[in-house]
């Protein structure tokens, strides 16, 4: 990629508030430091036109809210809503995907922590 392509991409990410840019001087030169924002992993916090690309894939059994993929995570036993802590009920075709993700998380947990 060219420098201008990367610059345009960073500008777009900042525009949609996916990153924050902190500018500072060091050794007489201007530098940038980039910070990922919560919207990168919690799609309920997406701004503007990006929201149109989210898809509702599940419902929370505790609060009844329809959720897109960024609004819940994999807990020790099942998927959990970030907002209220309720368990997730996947819609149709997402059931298989979620089963796979939960199984992978359990394998990773067992590999990492063993019989502690």
N, C-alpha and C positions, 0 to 999 in steps of 0.2 A: 504494500500500500504506500501511497505517497503521503507526505507530511500533511498536505491539504485535506486528503481524504480522512485521515485520523482526526484532524482538527474539526472537520464538519461533523464527524460522528460524535466526538466529545461534546460539541456544542448542542447537538440534538439530545443527547442523554441529559445534559444539564437543563435544557429547555423543558423536558418532560419530568424533571425533578427525580431522575433515577440516580444521579450523582450530584454532589456538591463540590465545587472547586474552591480550594483555599489557595490564594496566591501569597507568596512571601519572597523576600530577598535573601539571598545567601551568597556571600563572596561577590557582591555587587551585581549579581544576575537575578532576574525574576524567574521563580520556579512555581510550578503548580503541584498541589497535592490533591488527589481525588478521593472522595469518600462515597461509598455506596450507600444509598438511602433505603429505608424500610420497604419502599415500593418494589424493590428488586426481588424480594421474596414474599411480600404480602401484597398481592394484587388488589386487595380492597383499598389500598392507598395510592393506586395509580391515578394520574391526573389526565385530564383532557381526552384527546383522541385515542389514547392507548387503552382506555376502558372498553372500547368496542371490540378489542381482540380477546377479551376474557370470556370464558364459557362456564356456565353453572354446571357443576359435575356432581354435587352432593347436597344433602340437607343435614342440618344439625338436629339431633334428636332432643336436645334440651331446650333450645330457643326457637327452633323451627325455621331458621334463616336458610335460604338457598345460598350455596357457597361455590365460589370458583376455586381452582386449585391452590391459589396463594393464601387462602383464608383458613387453612388447617394444616396440621403437621402429623407425623407419625409418632404416636406415643409408645409406651412399653407394650401395650396389648392391642391397640387399634388406633385409627386416625382420630385426632382430637381437634375441635374447633378452637382457633386461637382466641376468639372473642369471649366465649363463656366456659370453655372446657368440656362441652358436651361431646358425645361420640358422634361419628359421621355415618350417615346412611347414604351410600353412593347411588347415583342414578344409573339405571340400565347398564350400558356398556362400560361404565367406569368401574364397576364392581371387580372385574378381573384385574384391571390395572392396579386398583387399590390393594387387592389381596396380594398381588405380587410385591408391591412396595412394602407392605407390612411384613411379609415373609422375609424379604431382604433385610429389613431393619432388625428383625429377630436374629437372623444369622449373624449379622454384623455385631450385634450386642453380645451374643453368645461367644463369638470369636474373640472379641475385645475383653470381655470380663470373665469368661469361663464360669467356673463354679463358685464364685465369690459368695 
